[in-house]
Structures are given as C-alpha cells and as structure tokens.
Amino acid sequence: MGAPVAPEGGWRRWGLFGVLVAFALYKAVAYVDVRRNPSKVALGAQAPALRIPLISGGGVSLTSESGEVVLLDFWASWCKPCVRSMPELKEVARRLSGEGFRMVLVNQDFGADERRDLVARFAEAHGVADLPMALDPGVAATTWGVSALPFTVLIDGEGVVRHQWTGAERADVMTDLVRALTKDRSP
C-alpha cells in the first residue's frame, strides 16, 4: 500500500485557503485593535515627558518646550509611506521656520550599532539631514502606542496632544494644522 494520494491540487488549495483565512483574521483583529485604541495617548491629554537620543548626539524632548508647537513623526527607513513623506516633512519645516515650531523625526529602525549610521545615510540621501533625527530605543513608540508607520503627532505650546494620524499627509495640510495651533497661543 502506498502513501495517500490527494486529489489533483487538493492540498495546495486547502493550504492556500488556510493562509488566506489566517491573513483575513489577522487583519480583522489588527483593524479592531487600532480602531479601539489608536494611541495610548489620547487627544487632549498632556504629552508624555520623554527624552531620547539624537543621531547628532545629545538628546531631544518629545514634548513642548518654551511654548512651541511640536510635530513628532515616527518613521523607519524600510517603510515606503515614510520614505514618500520625507519631502512633505521637509517642506513643512521650511514653511514654518521661525514660527514657534519644532519637528522631531523619531526613527523606528532595528539594530543598535549600525542604526545611527543607517539613519544618517538615509537622512543625507533623502535631503532631510538638517531635520532633528531621534533614535527611539523603543520607549517612545511603546508609550505612544505606535502600531503602524508613519505615525504623526502634533502637540500644542501647552504640551497637549491636539492631532495624531497614521499614514503620510500633505505638507499644506500639516502646515495649516500647525499654524492654527500657533495662532491659538498668540495674544
């Protein structure tokens, strides 16, 4: 007696079906989880006082200092939407220079030793080397509940979270949101 013989393509069909069902369940659970808790820090809440290292050395605060509006962008070099958003972020920084605004790009790449060089090379290649690049050791993404990249947060001059979104956004939209927050604090 020989080994059991499956009908023509039977095992492949069932294997493919199982993979598709598993993927659909994963996406459904991920969608429900993101909808229920898109961020651990709610809109209107005080931004957590975190300080993480910069690739240039030293550290940076991830909340408002001196009353400026802060834009945090959580990104990674392997994330295609993150890469596509870099010119938009650069444009926002250019438009809002000197307007009581600060931007911090919070890198989520893996690796310890080579990471600083990887991020520096990426920043140079994409024309964003002049923007503050922070290396998140994992604490910022965990605190904010980042579950997808890019993840962007706008913090007003009082340190309160006013806007947050997942995915790339156009420079004009981000500029308008920041300007609305800087006008709110004008006398």
Number of C-alpha atoms within 10 A of each C-alpha: 3 4 5 6 8 9 8 8 9 11 12 12 11 11 12 12 12 12 12 12 12 12 12 12 12 11 12 12 12 13 12 11 12 15 10 9 12 19 20 12 18 16 16 13 12 16 23 17 11 13 16 18 16 20 18 13 10 10 14 16 16 24 27 23 13 9 15 20 27 26 27 19 27 25 24 20 16 10 14 13 16 20 17 13 18 20 16 19 24 18 17 22 21 11 13 15 11 9 14 16 22 22 20 19 23 26 24 23 19 14 10 9 8 9 16 20 11 15 21 15 12 16 18 12 10 13 12 19 16 10 15 16 24 28 24 20 17 13 12 20 19 13 14 18 16 19 16 15 19 24 22 21 20 26 28 27 21 16 23 20 24 19 17 19 16 17 14 20 16 13 19 13 12 19 18 12 14 26 16 12 20 18 10 11 13 6 4
